Amino acid sequence: MAAQNSFDIVSKFDPQELRNAIDQTMREVGTRFDLKDSKTDIEQEDDKLVINTSDDMTLRAVHDILESKAVRREISLKVFDYQKEEDASGGRIRQEVKLRQGLNDDMAKQISKDIRSEFKKVKPQIQGDLIRVTAKSRDDLQEVMAKVKAADYDLPLQFTNYR
């Protein structure tokens, strides 16, 4: 019997790289002339960021800086799920940014269904927050990887454990 080859489809990011991107963003906000006196603050919790700043224009600038720092650190912009802006005390603006990580059941089922419908020799299995894809041929697995990369899902997807 031929050996089975496999890989995992996951959705995660490096939390240390995100922390570094936030630190760099805060450093740039503190040194930029137009943002220096805005008293902007970015707090990181487990699965979200909270941006607290003076006005809407400053909030947009902080978004741009944070996204540019995240891209440099190889964090996908699909990680950030911007919520509605809220008024905070003192005439300030607060916005929560949820961090997307892990495959939820609906997304995992959708990806698995897409793989099954296109590739008959490949077997996707949902295992918690990852999808294990197995096949006899490595070429089939590489075709699946290319197809999943080309599809535009709402989550940043990575391929791990390629054997």
Secondary structure by P-SEA (a helix, b strand, c coil): cbbbbbbbbbbbccaaaaaaaaaaaaaaaaccccccccbbbbbbcccbbbbbbccaaaaaaaaaaaaaaaaaaccccccccccbbbbccccbbbbbbbbbccccaaaaaaaaaaaaaccccbbbbbcccbbbbbcccaaaaaaaaaaaaaccccccccccccc
